[in-house]
Amino acid sequence: CVPLLNGIPYASMNTAGRINVGLDICNVLGGGKGLRLPIFVDHCESNSYPLATDAQQIRLIVVKGSALELQSTKELQLK
């Protein structure tokens, strides 16, 4: 099985496309089983528009020169 996004195979997608396909797969598999497990999303700084999920997303974003910092979704939306 090879995931496609608008006819583009997973191996040929950019990082943002791969992240969104992975999130969509989590939506489909979790929805079919009624699960809402937290999803860790790495390299999220390369995705301006991550796909929404019913599950909690823990987005890992690299910021040069910063100490480790935790922010809630509400704080991120205010900026």
C-alpha positions in Angstrom: 0.0 0.0 0.0 1.4 3.4 -1.0 -0.4 6.5 0.3 -1.1 9.1 -2.3 -1.8 12.8 -2.0 -3.4 14.3 -5.1 -1.8 11.4 -7.1 1.7 11.9 -5.6 3.2 8.9 -3.9 4.4 9.2 -0.4 8.1 8.8 -1.3 7.9 11.8 -3.7 6.1 14.2 -1.2 7.7 17.0 0.7 7.8 17.0 4.5 4.5 18.9 4.9 2.8 16.4 2.6 4.2 13.4 4.5 3.0 14.9 7.8 -0.5 15.6 6.5 -0.8 12.1 5.0 0.3 10.6 8.3 -2.2 12.7 10.2 -4.9 11.6 7.7 -4.0 7.9 8.2 -4.3 8.5 12.0 -7.7 10.0 11.5 -8.9 7.1 9.4 -7.5 4.3 11.6 -8.5 6.0 14.9 -12.0 6.9 13.7 -12.6 3.3 12.6 -11.7 2.0 16.0 -13.1 4.9 18.0 -9.6 5.8 19.4 -8.3 9.2 20.1 -4.7 8.7 21.1 -2.2 11.6 21.2 -0.2 12.1 18.0 3.4 13.3 18.2 4.2 15.4 15.0 7.9 15.9 14.4 9.3 18.5 12.0 6.1 20.5 12.4 8.0 23.8 11.6 8.0 22.7 8.0 4.2 22.4 7.8 2.3 25.7 7.8 -1.1 24.0 7.6 -1.1 20.7 9.5 -4.2 18.6 9.0 -6.7 18.8 11.9 -7.4 15.7 13.9 -9.9 14.7 16.6 -6.9 13.5 18.7 -4.5 15.7 20.6 -1.5 16.7 18.5 1.9 17.2 20.2 3.8 19.3 17.7 7.6 19.2 17.9 9.1 22.4 16.5 12.7 23.4 16.3 13.6 27.0 17.2 17.2 27.9 17.1 18.6 29.5 20.2 15.6 28.7 22.4 15.4 26.7 25.5 12.9 23.9 25.8 9.4 25.5 26.1 5.9 24.0 26.3 2.9 25.8 24.9 -0.7 24.8 24.7 -2.7 25.1 21.5 -4.6 28.1 22.8 -1.3 29.9 23.4 -0.2 29.1 19.9 -3.4 30.4 18.3 -3.1 33.7 20.1 0.2 34.5 18.5 
